[in-house]
Structures are given as C-alpha cells and as structure tokens.
Amino acid sequence: METTQLQICIGCGSCKENCPQGIIIKGTPFKIQEEHCLDCGTCYEKCVHDAIEHNY
C-alpha cells in the first residue's frame, strides 16, 4: 500500500500523471485513494521527492 508523506509532498503531480489506475487526487499533498490502489508501486517509483512510502 502506498501512502503520501504529507510533510514532503510538494504537489508536483508526477504521481498522478503516472498512476495507471488514475486514483490519485490533486492537492498539496496529493491523496492516494488507498481503497482502489493495486500496489503496483508506479507512484512510488516516479516520485522525485521521495514523498511516497511503499508498504509491502
């Protein structure tokens, strides 16, 4: 399950642009709709600010 680290997210949108499920809501911080997340890790891999934790 991916979660956004609120204090690190700057709202750049790279996670939202790359999410294959389209489940990330725009904002600062961006919000991952965890109930729809498939745990693919794409948002985690694409976040250049390391603001997303990938919890295996």
N, C-alpha and C positions, 0 to 999 in steps of 0.2 A: 504494500500500500504506500503510495506517495503522499507526502504531506509538505505543505509550504512552510518554510521557516519565516515567520512574519517579520522579524527584525532585519532580515537580509534581502527579501524581495523588493526590487525597485520598480516593478511594474513594467518591465521591458516588453513582455508579451511573447518571448521565444517559446515558452512552454505551450501557450495557447495556440500559436501558429503551427506547432509540430505535433500536437496531440491527435492521434488517429481517430479517437473516439469523439473529439470535439466537446469534451466535458469540463473544460476549464473556463471559468467566468472571469471576465475582465475586471480589474480593480488593482488597488495597491494595498495589500498584496493580492495577486491573482488567487482565486479559490478553486481548488480541485474538488469536484463532486465525487467524493470517495466512494459513494454507493454505486457509482457507474464505472469506476476505474477497473481496468483489466490487469493492472500491474505490469504493463509492458515495459515501463522504465524510460520511454522516449522523452518525457518531460524532464526527467532527472538527467538524462544524458545531454539534452540540449540547453539546459540552464547554465549560462556562462557565469553566473554569480553564486553557484552552489547553494541556492535558496530552497532546493527541494531535497528532502530526505527520502531515500528508497528503503522502506522497511520490508525486508524479505520475510 
